[in-house]
Amino acid sequence: MTSNCGQNWSSISEVIRQRISADGYERWFHGVDIVSDDGIRMVLSVPNPIHQFFIESNYLPLVQDAAAEVLGAARKIQFVAPGREDGGVALAANSAAPQEAPAPKVAVRERPSAPASSAASGSASGLNSRNTFETFVVGSNNQFAHGAAIAVAKSPAKTYNPFFVYGGSGLGKTHLLQAIGHYVLANQKSARVVYLSSEQFTNEFIDAIQHGTLVKFRKKYRQADVLMIDDIQFLAGKERSQEEFFHTFNTLHDGHKQIVLSSDRPASEIEKLEQRLVSRFEWGMTAELQPPDMETRIAILKKKAEGLHINVEPWVIEFLADRIRNNVRRLEGALMRVASYKSLSDREITRDVIENLLRDIFQEQARRAVTIEQIQRKVAEHYDVRLADMTSKRRPANIAFPRQVAMYLARELTNSSLNDIGDAFGGKDHGTVIHACKLIKRRIDEDEKTRHTIKMLDSQLQR
């Protein structure tokens, strides 16, 4: 490390120190140094893979902001940890041909070796080097989406275009999108792969308008071979951004370029999204990611522990998998918290210790653990109708409206799919559920009494 790098890190770390707790700084940034800085990429050494994962997951934006503030220009931040053959970075080129996932077993694959030349391309495309097909754990909850993603990656714009994947927070949407990008880059060296969030798209669009650089902006996105937009639901209500993306979509689709989109809900459920966009998003393949089952959750934790060289007793993995069911990101974060505690305190891990360490996560899990049957009972009680009316085919207003309220709450408070919700209400199809959700959402926006009732029922169900 040069003296200049040392001085720069001293200033950067001081900015970081001022913005987080003293304990957080001492725990995670003590021992971090700059290895190199070429003006574009800054490489930081960290004590071990646990530190690397935690800093990347929790403090990367802070490190980037601090570096830009001190140096006067943005840097791409890369971490290296001892004991990692790839220098702490899982190269994009390691996405050699993935295999189709066998049914319904959990598939956890070894990483095949491949040329490392596309690593820089992966980074330049905004891809996280960890998010490859090889690190994606496949189970019955995501098997269809995973298979469709592989098909898209193998034959961009020739199979499913666009590819629209949706599901709750932390279920692997970003991972799948970026895995497609890594695979394309590894197998088509000259491919122009672009990944970003819809919020980034909007911000860049606004910036382009303000600075008169719309031609450059449009060239960047309309000349991509693969364009991947995460969290597309955030385009809702942004009329000019939707107009711009509409033309971007048409240009790419007409040019036989691949479009991949993710959302937290089906396109038809995104409020204030123009119908012409909704219809286009449904042109290709739509796939849902559901919460993982117990077997898959255990496999996810074992894969994460293996990748970070963490030694955790089997009962700890099973305990976490049993307690944290609906969010893979939260599940992995819980493992990291337990592993960090063990590493830093050198104390024995017990159930009581885990309960204390993860109290906030477990409380949130308990708060969200609402079933469709509980919702039906609560709504039936409030509107003074029979529980059997929730699943009947009767359609008078005094029954249909409470049933629609219950469907809306089931969509909001559970991780059940549209089909599962429809089945729970007497075999209704997913279109009926979507219609109910849209109707209640509109009533909430327009009617104070309905808004108050829904808020009250929501609160009572989550006590």
C-alpha positions as CSV (number, residue, x, y, z in Angstrom):
1,M,0.0,0.0,0.0
2,T,1.4,3.4,-1.0
3,S,1.6,6.3,1.5
4,N,-0.9,8.2,-0.6
5,C,-3.4,5.2,-0.3
6,G,-2.7,5.1,3.4
7,Q,-3.5,8.8,3.8
8,N,-6.6,8.5,1.7
9,W,-7.9,5.6,3.8
10,S,-7.2,7.5,7.0
11,S,-9.5,10.3,5.7
12,I,-12.2,7.9,4.3
13,S,-12.3,5.9,7.5
14,E,-12.7,9.0,9.6
15,V,-15.8,9.9,7.5
16,I,-17.1,6.4,8.1
17,R,-16.3,6.6,11.9
18,Q,-18.4,9.8,12.2
19,R,-21.5,8.1,10.6
20,I,-21.7,4.8,12.5
21,S,-21.6,3.8,16.1
22,A,-18.2,3.5,17.8
23,D,-18.8,-0.2,18.4
24,G,-19.8,-0.8,14.7
25,Y,-16.7,1.0,13.5
26,E,-14.4,-0.9,15.8
27,R,-16.0,-4.2,15.1
28,W,-16.1,-4.0,11.3
29,F,-13.5,-1.5,10.1
30,H,-10.6,-2.1,12.4
31,G,-8.0,-3.8,10.2
32,V,-9.4,-2.6,6.9
33,D,-6.8,-1.0,4.5
34,I,-6.6,0.1,0.9
35,V,-4.7,-2.4,-1.3
36,S,-4.8,-0.3,-4.5
37,D,-6.7,2.6,-6.1
38,D,-6.3,3.2,-9.8
39,G,-8.8,6.1,-9.9
40,I,-11.7,3.8,-11.0
41,R,-11.6,0.9,-8.7
42,M,-10.5,0.9,-5.0
43,V,-9.5,-2.5,-3.5
44,L,-9.9,-2.8,0.2
45,S,-8.4,-5.7,2.3
46,V,-10.6,-7.0,5.1
47,P,-9.6,-9.5,7.9
48,N,-11.8,-12.4,6.8
49,P,-14.7,-13.4,4.6
50,I,-17.2,-12.7,7.4
51,H,-16.1,-9.1,7.5
52,Q,-16.3,-8.9,3.7
53,F,-19.8,-10.2,3.5
54,F,-21.0,-8.0,6.4
55,I,-19.5,-4.8,5.1
56,E,-20.7,-5.4,1.6
57,S,-24.2,-6.2,2.8
58,N,-24.5,-3.3,5.3
59,Y,-21.9,-0.6,4.7
60,L,-21.0,-0.6,1.0
61,P,-23.0,2.5,0.1
62,L,-21.4,4.3,3.1
63,V,-17.9,3.3,2.0
64,Q,-18.7,4.5,-1.6
65,D,-20.1,7.8,-0.4
66,A,-17.1,8.4,2.0
67,A,-14.6,7.6,-0.8
68,A,-16.4,10.0,-3.2
69,E,-16.5,12.7,-0.6
70,V,-12.8,12.5,0.3
71,L,-11.4,11.8,-3.2
72,G,-13.9,14.0,-5.2
73,A,-14.9,11.2,-7.5
74,A,-16.8,8.0,-7.3
75,R,-14.9,4.7,-7.0
76,K,-16.0,1.1,-7.6
77,I,-15.3,-0.7,-4.3
78,Q,-13.9,-4.2,-4.2
79,F,-13.0,-6.2,-1.1
80,V,-10.4,-8.9,-0.8
81,A,-10.1,-11.4,2.1
82,P,-7.4,-13.9,3.0
83,G,-8.2,-17.5,2.2
84,R,-10.2,-16.7,-0.9
85,E,-8.6,-18.0,-4.1
86,D,-10.5,-15.4,-6.1
87,G,-9.2,-12.6,-4.0
88,G,-12.6,-12.2,-2.4
89,V,-14.4,-11.8,-5.7
90,A,-16.4,-14.6,-7.3
91,L,-15.7,-14.0,-10.9
92,A,-18.6,-13.5,-13.4
93,A,-16.8,-15.9,-15.8
94,N,-17.3,-18.7,-13.3
95,S,-20.9,-19.0,-14.6
96,A,-20.1,-21.9,-16.8
97,A,-23.1,-23.7,-18.3
98,P,-25.6,-24.4,-15.5
99,Q,-27.6,-27.5,-15.4
100,E,-31.3,-27.8,-15.4
101,A,-32.7,-28.3,-11.9
102,P,-34.1,-31.7,-11.2
103,A,-37.6,-31.8,-9.8
104,P,-38.4,-31.2,-6.6
105,K,-35.1,-32.0,-4.9
106,V,-33.0,-29.2,-3.6
107,A,-30.1,-28.6,-6.0
108,V,-26.9,-27.1,-4.6
109,R,-24.2,-27.1,-7.3
110,E,-20.5,-26.8,-7.2
111,R,-18.9,-23.9,-9.0
112,P,-17.4,-25.1,-12.3
113,S,-14.1,-23.4,-13.4
114,A,-14.1,-21.1,-16.3
115,P,-11.9,-18.3,-17.7
116,A,-11.7,-15.2,-15.6
117,S,-11.7,-12.7,-18.4
118,S,-15.3,-11.5,-17.9
119,A,-14.9,-10.4,-14.3
120,A,-14.3,-6.8,-15.2
121,S,-17.3,-6.9,-17.5
122,G,-19.5,-8.2,-14.7
123,S,-18.4,-5.4,-12.5
124,A,-18.9,-2.8,-15.2
125,S,-22.4,-4.1,-15.8
126,G,-23.4,-3.4,-12.1
127,L,-23.4,-7.1,-11.2
128,N,-22.6,-8.6,-7.8
129,S,-20.0,-11.2,-8.4
130,R,-21.7,-13.6,-5.9
131,N,-25.0,-13.7,-7.8
132,T,-24.4,-16.6,-10.2
133,F,-26.4,-19.6,-11.1
134,E,-23.9,-21.7,-9.2
135,T,-24.6,-20.0,-5.9
136,F,-28.4,-20.0,-6.4
137,V,-30.1,-22.8,-4.3
138,V,-32.9,-24.4,-6.2
139,G,-36.0,-25.8,-4.5
140,S,-39.7,-26.3,-5.3
141,N,-40.4,-22.7,-4.5
142,N,-38.2,-21.3,-7.2
143,Q,-37.6,-24.2,-9.6
144,F,-39.8,-22.9,-12.4
145,A,-38.3,-19.3,-12.3
146,H,-34.8,-20.8,-12.1
147,G,-35.4,-23.0,-15.2
148,A,-36.8,-20.1,-17.1
149,A,-33.8,-17.9,-16.2
150,I,-31.4,-20.5,-17.5
151,A,-33.3,-20.7,-20.7
152,V,-33.1,-16.9,-21.1
153,A,-29.4,-16.9,-20.3
154,K,-28.6,-19.6,-22.8
155,S,-30.6,-18.0,-25.7
156,P,-31.2,-14.3,-25.0
157,A,-34.2,-12.9,-26.8
158,K,-35.0,-16.3,-28.4
159,T,-37.1,-17.9,-25.7
160,Y,-38.8,-15.7,-23.2
161,N,-38.8,-12.0,-24.0
162,P,-39.4,-10.2,-21.8
163,F,-38.7,-12.4,-18.8
164,F,-40.7,-11.0,-15.8
165,V,-40.0,-12.5,-12.4
166,Y,-41.9,-11.4,-9.2
167,G,-42.0,-12.3,-5.5
168,G,-41.6,-10.9,-2.1
169,S,-38.6,-9.2,-0.7
170,G,-35.5,-11.3,-0.1
171,L,-36.6,-14.3,-2.2
172,G,-33.8,-14.1,-4.9
173,K,-35.1,-11.9,-7.7
174,T,-32.0,-9.8,-7.9
175,H,-29.8,-13.0,-7.7
176,L,-31.6,-14.5,-10.7
177,L,-31.4,-11.4,-12.8
178,Q,-27.7,-11.0,-12.1
179,A,-27.1,-14.7,-12.7
180,I,-28.5,-14.2,-16.2
181,G,-26.1,-11.3,-16.7
182,H,-23.1,-13.2,-15.5
183,Y,-23.9,-16.2,-17.7
184,V,-24.3,-14.1,-20.8
185,L,-21.1,-12.2,-20.2
186,A,-19.2,-15.4,-19.6
187,N,-20.4,-17.0,-22.8
188,Q,-20.7,-13.9,-25.1
189,K,-17.7,-11.8,-24.5
190,S,-18.9,-8.8,-26.6
191,A,-22.4,-8.7,-25.2
192,R,-23.6,-5.4,-23.8
193,V,-25.3,-6.4,-20.5
194,V,-26.9,-3.6,-18.4
195,Y,-28.3,-4.1,-14.9
196,L,-29.9,-1.4,-12.8
197,S,-32.9,-0.7,-10.6
198,S,-35.9,1.3,-11.9
199,E,-35.1,4.0,-9.4
200,Q,-31.6,4.3,-11.0
201,F,-33.3,4.4,-14.5
202,T,-35.5,7.3,-13.3
203,N,-32.7,9.2,-11.6
204,E,-30.5,8.9,-14.7
205,F,-33.4,10.0,-16.9
206,I,-34.0,13.1,-14.9
207,D,-30.3,13.9,-14.8
208,A,-30.2,13.5,-18.6
209,I,-33.1,15.9,-19.0
210,Q,-31.4,18.5,-16.7
211,H,-28.0,18.3,-18.4
212,G,-29.2,17.8,-22.0
213,T,-27.7,14.3,-22.4
214,L,-30.8,12.4,-23.5
215,V,-29.1,11.1,-26.6
216,K,-26.3,9.6,-24.5
217,F,-28.8,8.2,-22.0
218,R,-30.9,6.5,-24.7
219,K,-27.8,5.1,-26.4
220,K,-26.7,3.5,-23.2
221,Y,-30.0,1.6,-22.7
222,R,-31.3,1.1,-26.2
223,Q,-28.1,-0.4,-27.5
224,A,-27.9,-3.0,-24.8
225,D,-28.0,-6.7,-25.8
226,V,-29.5,-7.6,-22.4
227,L,-31.3,-5.0,-20.2
228,M,-32.2,-6.0,-16.7
229,I,-34.4,-3.7,-14.6
230,D,-34.9,-4.6,-10.9
231,D,-37.9,-3.5,-8.9
232,I,-39.8,-2.2,-12.0
233,Q,-42.8,-1.5,-9.7
234,F,-41.2,1.8,-8.7
235,L,-41.9,3.2,-12.2
236,A,-45.6,3.4,-11.0
237,G,-46.9,6.9,-11.0
238,K,-43.8,8.3,-12.9
239,E,-45.4,9.3,-16.2
240,R,-42.4,10.6,-18.0
241,S,-40.2,7.8,-16.9
242,Q,-42.8,5.3,-18.1
243,E,-43.0,7.1,-21.4
244,E,-39.2,6.8,-21.8
245,F,-39.1,3.2,-20.7
246,F,-42.0,2.4,-23.1
247,H,-39.9,3.5,-26.1
248,T,-36.8,1.8,-24.7
249,F,-38.7,-1.4,-24.3
250,N,-40.0,-1.2,-27.9
251,T,-36.6,-0.4,-29.4
252,L,-35.0,-3.4,-27.6
253,H,-37.8,-5.8,-28.3
254,D,-38.1,-4.8,-32.0
255,G,-34.3,-5.3,-32.2
256,H,-34.5,-8.8,-30.7
257,K,-32.6,-7.8,-27.5
258,Q,-33.4,-9.5,-24.2
259,I,-35.4,-7.6,-21.5
260,V,-35.5,-9.0,-17.9
261,L,-37.6,-7.4,-15.3
262,S,-38.3,-8.0,-11.6
263,S,-41.1,-6.8,-9.3
264,D,-42.6,-7.5,-5.9
265,R,-46.0,-8.3,-7.6
266,P,-47.4,-9.3,-11.0
267,A,-47.4,-6.6,-13.6
268,S,-51.2,-6.5,-13.6
269,E,-51.2,-5.6,-9.9
270,I,-48.9,-2.6,-10.1
271,E,-51.0,0.4,-9.5
272,K,-50.5,3.5,-11.7
273,L,-48.5,1.6,-14.3
274,E,-49.7,2.3,-17.8
275,Q,-51.7,-0.5,-19.4
276,R,-49.5,-0.5,-22.5
277,L,-46.5,-1.3,-20.2
278,V,-48.5,-4.0,-18.3
279,S,-49.4,-5.7,-21.6
280,R,-45.8,-5.6,-22.8
281,F,-44.5,-7.0,-19.6
282,E,-46.8,-10.0,-20.1
283,W,-45.7,-10.7,-23.7
284,G,-43.1,-13.2,-22.6
285,M,-42.7,-15.4,-19.6
286,T,-43.8,-14.5,-16.0
287,A,-42.5,-16.5,-13.1
288,E,-43.1,-16.3,-9.4
289,L,-40.7,-16.8,-6.6
290,Q,-42.3,-18.2,-3.4
291,P,-40.8,-18.5,0.1
292,P,-38.5,-21.6,0.4
293,D,-39.5,-24.7,2.2
294,M,-37.6,-26.1,5.2
295,E,-35.3,-28.3,3.0
296,T,-34.4,-25.4,0.8
297,R,-33.8,-23.1,3.7
298,I,-31.3,-25.6,5.2
299,A,-29.6,-25.9,1.9
300,I,-29.3,-22.1,1.5
301,L,-27.7,-21.8,5.0
302,K,-25.3,-24.7,4.3
303,K,-24.3,-23.1,1.0
304,K,-23.7,-19.7,2.6
305,A,-21.7,-21.2,5.5
306,E,-19.6,-23.2,3.0
307,G,-18.9,-20.2,0.8
308,L,-17.8,-18.0,3.7
309,H,-15.8,-20.8,5.5
310,I,-18.1,-20.6,8.5
311,N,-18.2,-23.5,10.9
312,V,-21.7,-23.7,12.4
313,E,-23.2,-26.7,14.2
314,P,-26.0,-28.5,12.3
315,W,-28.6,-27.7,15.0
316,V,-27.9,-24.0,14.6
317,I,-28.7,-24.2,10.9
318,E,-31.8,-26.2,11.5
319,F,-32.9,-23.8,14.3
320,L,-32.5,-20.8,12.0
321,A,-34.2,-22.5,9.1
322,D,-37.2,-23.4,11.3
323,R,-37.6,-19.9,12.7
324,I,-37.0,-17.7,9.6
325,R,-39.2,-18.9,6.8
326,N,-40.2,-16.1,4.4
327,N,-37.1,-14.1,3.5
328,V,-33.8,-15.6,2.2
329,R,-31.9,-12.4,2.7
330,R,-33.0,-12.2,6.3
331,L,-32.1,-15.9,6.8
332,E,-28.6,-15.4,5.5
333,G,-28.2,-12.2,7.6
334,A,-29.2,-14.1,10.7
335,L,-26.5,-16.7,10.0
336,M,-24.0,-13.9,9.6
337,R,-25.0,-12.4,12.9
338,V,-24.6,-15.6,14.7
339,A,-21.3,-16.4,13.0
340,S,-20.0,-12.9,13.7
341,Y,-20.9,-13.2,17.4
342,K,-19.2,-16.5,17.6
343,S,-16.1,-15.2,15.9
344,L,-15.8,-12.0,17.9
345,S,-16.9,-13.2,21.4
346,D,-15.5,-16.7,21.3
347,R,-18.5,-17.8,23.4
348,E,-20.6,-20.9,23.1
349,I,-23.6,-20.6,20.9
350,T,-26.8,-21.7,22.7
351,R,-30.5,-21.3,21.8
352,D,-30.8,-18.6,24.4
353,V,-27.9,-16.7,22.8
354,I,-29.5,-17.0,19.4
355,E,-32.9,-15.9,20.7
356,N,-31.2,-12.8,22.2
357,L,-29.1,-12.0,19.1
358,L,-32.0,-12.3,16.7
359,R,-34.8,-11.0,18.9
360,D,-35.7,-8.3,16.4
361,I,-35.9,-10.8,13.5
362,F,-38.0,-13.3,15.4
363,Q,-40.4,-10.6,16.6
364,E,-40.9,-9.5,13.1
365,Q,-41.5,-13.0,12.0
366,A,-44.1,-13.5,14.7
367,R,-45.8,-10.3,13.7
368,R,-46.1,-11.3,10.1
369,A,-47.1,-14.9,10.8
370,V,-50.8,-14.4,9.7
371,T,-52.7,-17.2,8.0
372,I,-55.5,-16.8,5.4
373,E,-57.9,-18.6,7.8
374,Q,-57.2,-16.1,10.5
375,I,-57.9,-13.3,8.1
376,Q,-61.1,-14.9,6.9
377,R,-62.3,-15.3,10.5
378,K,-61.4,-11.8,11.5
379,V,-63.1,-10.2,8.5
380,A,-66.2,-12.4,8.8
381,E,-66.5,-11.4,12.4
382,H,-66.1,-7.7,11.6
383,Y,-68.7,-7.6,8.8
384,D,-71.0,-10.0,10.7
385,V,-71.1,-12.7,8.0
386,R,-70.6,-16.4,8.2
387,L,-67.1,-17.9,7.9
388,A,-68.6,-20.2,5.2
389,D,-69.4,-17.1,3.1
390,M,-65.7,-16.5,2.6
391,T,-65.5,-19.6,0.5
392,S,-69.0,-19.6,-1.0
393,K,-70.0,-18.7,-4.6
394,R,-72.7,-16.3,-3.3
395,R,-72.3,-12.8,-4.7
396,P,-74.6,-10.3,-2.9
397,A,-72.8,-7.1,-2.0
398,N,-72.9,-7.8,1.8
399,I,-70.9,-11.0,1.2
400,A,-68.8,-10.2,-1.9
401,F,-67.3,-7.0,-0.4
402,P,-66.1,-8.6,2.9
403,R,-64.7,-11.5,0.8
404,Q,-62.8,-9.0,-1.4
405,V,-61.4,-7.3,1.8
406,A,-60.2,-10.7,3.0
407,M,-58.5,-11.4,-0.3
408,Y,-56.8,-8.0,-0.2
409,L,-55.5,-8.6,3.3
410,A,-54.4,-12.1,2.4
411,R,-52.3,-10.6,-0.4
412,E,-50.8,-8.0,1.9
413,L,-50.2,-10.0,5.0
414,T,-49.2,-13.4,3.8
415,N,-46.7,-14.7,1.2
416,S,-49.3,-16.9,-0.4
417,S,-49.4,-16.9,-4.2
418,L,-52.5,-15.6,-6.1
419,N,-53.5,-19.2,-6.9
420,D,-53.2,-20.2,-3.3
421,I,-55.3,-17.3,-2.1
422,G,-57.9,-18.1,-4.8
423,D,-58.0,-21.8,-3.6
424,A,-58.5,-20.7,0.0
425,F,-61.6,-18.7,-1.1
426,G,-63.5,-21.6,-2.6
427,G,-61.4,-22.1,-5.8
428,K,-61.5,-18.6,-7.2
429,D,-59.0,-18.0,-10.1
430,H,-56.1,-15.6,-9.8
431,G,-57.9,-13.1,-11.9
432,T,-60.7,-12.8,-9.3
433,V,-58.0,-12.2,-6.6
434,I,-56.3,-9.5,-8.7
435,H,-59.7,-7.8,-9.3
436,A,-60.5,-7.9,-5.6
437,C,-57.1,-6.4,-4.6
438,K,-57.5,-3.6,-7.2
439,L,-61.0,-2.8,-6.0
440,I,-60.1,-2.6,-2.4
441,K,-57.0,-0.6,-3.1
442,R,-59.1,1.9,-5.0
443,R,-61.6,2.1,-2.1
444,I,-58.8,2.7,0.3
445,D,-57.5,5.6,-1.8
446,E,-61.0,7.1,-2.2
447,D,-62.9,6.3,1.0
448,E,-61.8,7.3,4.5
449,K,-64.1,4.7,6.2
450,T,-62.7,1.8,4.1
451,R,-59.1,3.1,4.8
452,H,-59.8,3.1,8.5
453,T,-61.4,-0.3,8.5
454,I,-58.5,-1.9,6.6
455,K,-55.9,-0.3,8.8
456,M,-57.8,-1.5,11.9
457,L,-58.1,-5.1,10.6
458,D,-54.4,-5.1,9.6
459,S,-53.4,-4.0,13.1
460,Q,-55.6,-6.5,14.9
461,L,-54.3,-9.4,12.8
462,Q,-50.7,-8.6,13.4
463,R,-50.9,-8.2,17.2
